[in-house]
Amino acid sequence: MTSQDVTGKKKADLKVVILGAANVGKTTLIHRYAKGVFSEHPNTLGASFTLKQWKNRNVAIWDTAGEERFQGLSNFYCRQAGAAILAYDVTERKSFEELKTRFTQLLAAAEPNRLAVVVGTKHDLVEEKGKAVEREEAVLLAKQLNPNISDYIPIFETSSLNGLGVTEVFETIFEKCLRFDAIATHLVNSTIDLSAQKKAGSNNSKNNCAC
Amino acid sequence: MSLKVYDIYPALEKLNSASDKAKSKIECIECSDKNLFIGTNDCYVIHYLLEEVKGRNNRLSFKSERHEHKYLGLKKPIEKLNVAKALKRLLVLCDESLLMLNMLPLEPVVGMGKIKSVVSFCINPNPVRKNPFSIELCIALKKRVVQVYTLTEDRVFVTKEITTQQPSVYISMNASYICAALQDQYIMMNTETSTVQDLFPYQNERTNPLITLIKNNEYLINGPNALGVFVTTAGMSQRPPLQWSESLISVVCSYPYVLALNDEFITIHSILDQQQKQSIPFQGGQFIAEFGDKILVSTHYQIFALVPISLETQVQDLLSDRRVEEALELTSVMGKVQLPGEKYHKLMKKVLLMAGFIEFANMNFENSTKYFLKSKLDCRELIILFPNLLPSDNEFSRSIPPLHEIADILQLCKGDAEKISLYEEFLCKILTAMELNDSNKQYKMESDTALLKVYAKNNYEELIKFLDNSNRQLHDECIDWLRNRNRHYALGLLYGIKNNWTSALDIWTKIADGELEDEMFPGIEYVLDCLLKIEGDELVWSYLEWALKKDPISAVKIIIQRQEKYPQSDLFLADSIIDLLLPYNRAVTTYLEHLVFKQETKEERYHTHLAALYLERVLKIRGDSTETSTYKLSTNTELVSARKDFQRILRESSLFRVHLILGKLKNTDMYTEMAILYGKLEEHERALKLLVHKQRDFVAAEEYCEMYAKGRDIESRRYLFHSLLQVYLDAKYEKIDNLIGPTISLLNKHPAEFDPVRVLQQLPENLSIGLISSFLSSSIRRHLHGSRTSRIHRMLARRQHLQVKSRVFHEQQTSITISDNQVCDVCNRIFDEPTCVRFPNGAISHIQCSKTSLNPFL
């Protein structure tokens, strides 16, 4: 029994959703990041959910099912996502094509200025099976999906087996999506501080006047 | 994780057909308080009263009583029944018509028509406009319209209408939101803003559209692929979906559980963790509905009640399966949700305790410790498992209902000694841990006693450490326990903790005397140390003699230190102590040394006594020694140090009776000492003679002079040094030549102390002048210096004399006049004769006045 309810009740500061064809290793990727170990998982039914703390902020990571029959639900679970991970298998051409045909359109349900990170999985299998998707193609896709981003390209090639690039994927997302947030709240806070001081000051002057 | 969350009981064994012709089948059910309404396939509404009956042993059963029935005459099955409690009405959906019946008796409401073309309807449980005498009704029509009605006693009217893309097949309304299943899509409608939000598609032919309200703003929807999808009114999901089985018929939510019915099973999920908790095989399920805190589920002919198993029972079940972790987790997750704070904590404590005992029985000590400490276990609960560890007069009895099934440790270990000792070790550890975090305060005596007993049995070293803490609270039973196990030393410690020092000392002295045996006994020093520390002078006094016998010096130290510590104590008077110490020479010496040197007592008898003791010792050593040669004796370190001590008192003390000591010394060759004594009597010549002629220690003789000369005037000094010179040059004792060396050195070293004229007269004629040249030249120098200084003195005196003379002369030059009017400055009367006194300040008075004490000028 996990206590997801307790944490689930908290309003998450960021919703991250992972999309991609069946068997590209979406659940494994999340599990690798959250638990730090490699594990194999049966097909995800519908969706599952992991809550992660990042510098006092709550991040809800939604894992979706890759099978086509869950397409409608995946769309639903994408709602209000601040970031999406579009995962494909670097050794499976079909998974990359499916990403373009089936999954990129799901991004419409997410936040308008969402971050879309293209992630190639199973990089450890390249030697054995050969690379089916060149990095350049993924870079191109990442650029297309994030027309507003110019200073970096959100694309990663990862391996959940040996941990290659896994942390970077999530850290980049949190860094990009939450840091700006953090600055904003900080600014708000400092404004409040100043006005509070002012208030105190005016109170004092009032007291002085009374005598 | 499988768990028993609900128990199933028959509630209505058999539905009695309303009509005799055909057998009615249950189509739908609805409850309100004890009223159970059944809608049948042949268009009957049947009213039952359903009651819970608690039989013996708290066994639950249900009693159903059929009341009345109403035939609606539509020949179609009744699809849905809803009670509108505020209006005491029953809403019936049958043949696409929504009818209204009065609940009691079941009669159609007069003047209320039916609403036609209704596909689905529901009552809004939380209407936005709250009028207690109206209800809000939401209806999906066959057309692509969803309508919201307000229903009062006598009126029904539409308040809102929303058009949808397709006709709705199932709706659920709460507050201002309507969640609806269209033919292939779920949607969320906001009646305030009339906005419609698509949720997700589903396949009508595969999925039975079902919508269940979970909380105010959250629904659970039967989604595609048998997923129970949570949807908030904002059109989002905040929980992962439930995994249901295919072909669900009916779903009901009883927080935090969701019960779903299909034709073979009732499956129960927890909303909190989305896991399936229980699955009850149930053939032919038809409908599932809430009934208070219970759930009713019907087949075509029967109704069963699902009764929630209390959290306590669930946890108990887990614990009896030894599923400790799960029980704890269930308690912490569900307890917080279901139970009020205090009850939760009580349950949690109980579960922790039981978990602790389960792990305890499994020898899983780490977990057991964790649970016990967390539960703040009453330590007696644990101690009582160990035979004889609780004091026999302790009235503690195990808590009821029992927390465990352990009779005692012996039974648990089946007598395996190794296991038992492991358990005992655990007991010690946990009791110590409890002591550290203070959770055992109330039962400190029981805890400490148990610890003592176990340590006494198994670990003597730990026992000693344990007893080294005067805050222990120990039962008197411990005394016998320790005695029976020959832990004598520990027993003494125990007496000490109980402040029974008499017994403690009694035991320890017995161990020290070898009457009792104890390997851990640290030795006599320990007892002596105690004698120093404990209070109660009489007690200490009574053991002093014992201590003196064992170690006189330490015993004396005890006396001294106690005296310093308790200066008022009148038991330790010097005289009585000395009397006590008398048999122990060294001890009495030490004590007297303390009195004389440290305390600087003024009592003559202590000084004399000490001096006599020193002397006695010196004489004893000399007497014991077979050596007669002086040289050999002088290398006898013991003797040397004894004499040093003796000399020390002779020199430093001036209070002892000199003649007494001197008399004792008369017949010995202890010339140094005798010299000191003569010195004390100011009989310097005799002293010096002894030193020079008997002792032949010229250095000592010179030092003697130096010592007595210190701080004296020149005459006394000269007397001393001349006495020594006289002794050196005295031909009565030996030839002068033998002493020429020291004589010369004396003269040359201290020329200032001699009168050279007398020296020259005394020195033998034939002495070479060269030997004393240093003495002579320095004498001459000093004399010359003296003569010159005298001259200067003389001249200075002369000058002073002249000055005085001059002043006298000047004074005599001035005159004073005494007239008739002149008044005496002292008595203020006139002078009647010319004689007067003049004061240095010029005042004049009668002669007699100058002598009176009144004279202000004197």
Interface residues (C-beta under 8 A of the other chain):
Chain A: M1 T2 S3 Q4 D5 V6 G8 L45 G46 A47 S48 F49 R69 F70 G72 L73 N75 F76 Y77 R79 Q80
Chain B: M1 L199 F200 P201 Y202 G223 P224 N225 L227 V229 V231 G235 M236 S237 Q238 R239 P240 P241 Q243 P256 S270 I271 L272 D273 Q274 Q275 E326 E329 L330 V333
